[in-house]
Amino acid sequence: MASEHRDPLQEQKPKPSNSYLKYSSLALQLLVTIGLFAWLGYLLDGWLKLKYPIFLIVFVFVAFAGMMYQLYKSIDKS
């Protein structure tokens, strides 16, 4: 009877660096997206000459909500 040999390549556990890279990239995406939406809202408020920065606030909340949804979907797959 042949002895059972386990292939070490098949039993590899996910490396901790993979999850670190995954979540650090999500954090970077969060910051860049919110920053970009805030900048666009600022430009739109300036172009429309609004006293109150309504587009800046709305765009930041929309970007944050979208990124939280993306984070939820990403964690749900894991």
VEXDO-452057 format. One line per field, with one value per residue (C-alpha): residue number from 1; residue in three letters; x, y, z. Coordinates in steps of 0.2 Angstrom, whole numbers, padded with zeros to 4 digits. Example, Ala and Ser with C-alpha at 12.3 -4.5 7.8 and 13.67 -1.06 7.14 Angstrom:
<rs>
resi = 1 | 2;
resn = ALA | SER;
c1 = 0062 | 0068;
c2 = -0022 | -0005;
c3 = 0039 | 0036;
</rs>
This chain:
<rs>
resi = 1 | 2 | 3 | 4 | 5 | 6 | 7 | 8 | 9 | 10 | 11 | 12 | 13 | 14 | 15 | 16 | 17 | 18 | 19 | 20 | 21 | 22 | 23 | 24 | 25 | 26 | 27 | 28 | 29 | 30 | 31 | 32 | 33 | 34 | 35 | 36 | 37 | 38 | 39 | 40 | 41 | 42 | 43 | 44 | 45 | 46 | 47 | 48 | 49 | 50 | 51 | 52 | 53 | 54 | 55 | 56 | 57 | 58 | 59 | 60 | 61 | 62 | 63 | 64 | 65 | 66 | 67 | 68 | 69 | 70 | 71 | 72 | 73 | 74 | 75 | 76 | 77 | 78;
resn = MET | ALA | SER | GLU | HIS | ARG | ASP | PRO | LEU | GLN | GLU | GLN | LYS | PRO | LYS | PRO | SER | ASN | SER | TYR | LEU | LYS | TYR | SER | SER | LEU | ALA | LEU | GLN | LEU | LEU | VAL | THR | ILE | GLY | LEU | PHE | ALA | TRP | LEU | GLY | TYR | LEU | LEU | ASP | GLY | TRP | LEU | LYS | LEU | LYS | TYR | PRO | ILE | PHE | LEU | ILE | VAL | PHE | VAL | PHE | VAL | ALA | PHE | ALA | GLY | MET | MET | TYR | GLN | LEU | TYR | LYS | SER | ILE | ASP | LYS | SER;
c1 = 0000 | 0007 | 0009 | -0001 | 0010 | 0002 | 0007 | 0013 | 0007 | -0011 | -0012 | -0005 | -0014 | -0017 | -0002 | -0005 | 0003 | -0011 | -0024 | -0014 | -0012 | -0030 | -0036 | -0023 | -0028 | -0046 | -0041 | -0031 | -0046 | -0057 | -0046 | -0043 | -0062 | -0068 | -0054 | -0059 | -0077 | -0073 | -0063 | -0076 | -0089 | -0078 | -0076 | -0094 | -0098 | -0086 | -0092 | -0110 | -0104 | -0114 | -0111 | -0114 | -0104 | -0118 | -0111 | -0095 | -0105 | -0116 | -0102 | -0092 | -0107 | -0111 | -0093 | -0092 | -0108 | -0102 | -0085 | -0094 | -0104 | -0089 | -0080 | -0096 | -0096 | -0077 | -0078 | -0093 | -0083 | -0069;
c2 = 0000 | 0017 | 0029 | 0045 | 0060 | 0077 | 0090 | 0106 | 0117 | 0111 | 0114 | 0132 | 0144 | 0161 | 0172 | 0186 | 0198 | 0195 | 0200 | 0215 | 0221 | 0218 | 0229 | 0242 | 0244 | 0246 | 0259 | 0268 | 0267 | 0274 | 0289 | 0293 | 0291 | 0302 | 0315 | 0315 | 0317 | 0331 | 0340 | 0339 | 0345 | 0360 | 0364 | 0363 | 0374 | 0386 | 0386 | 0389 | 0402 | 0394 | 0401 | 0384 | 0369 | 0358 | 0348 | 0345 | 0338 | 0327 | 0321 | 0316 | 0306 | 0298 | 0292 | 0286 | 0276 | 0269 | 0264 | 0256 | 0246 | 0240 | 0235 | 0225 | 0216 | 0213 | 0206 | 0195 | 0186 | 0182;
c3 = 0000 | -0005 | 0009 | 0007 | 0004 | 0006 | -0007 | 0003 | -0012 | -0010 | 0009 | 0008 | 0020 | 0014 | 0019 | 0031 | 0019 | 0007 | 0018 | 0024 | 0006 | 0002 | 0017 | 0015 | -0004 | 0002 | 0014 | 0000 | -0011 | 0003 | 0005 | -0013 | -0018 | -0003 | -0008 | -0026 | -0022 | -0010 | -0023 | -0036 | -0024 | -0019 | -0037 | -0041 | -0026 | -0032 | -0049 | -0044 | -0031 | -0017 | 0001 | 0009 | 0003 | 0000 | -0015 | -0005 | 0009 | -0002 | -0012 | 0003 | 0010 | -0006 | -0008 | 0010 | 0008 | -0009 | -0001 | 0014 | 0002 | -0007 | 0009 | 0014 | -0002 | -0001 | 0017 | 0012 | -0001 | 0011;
</rs>
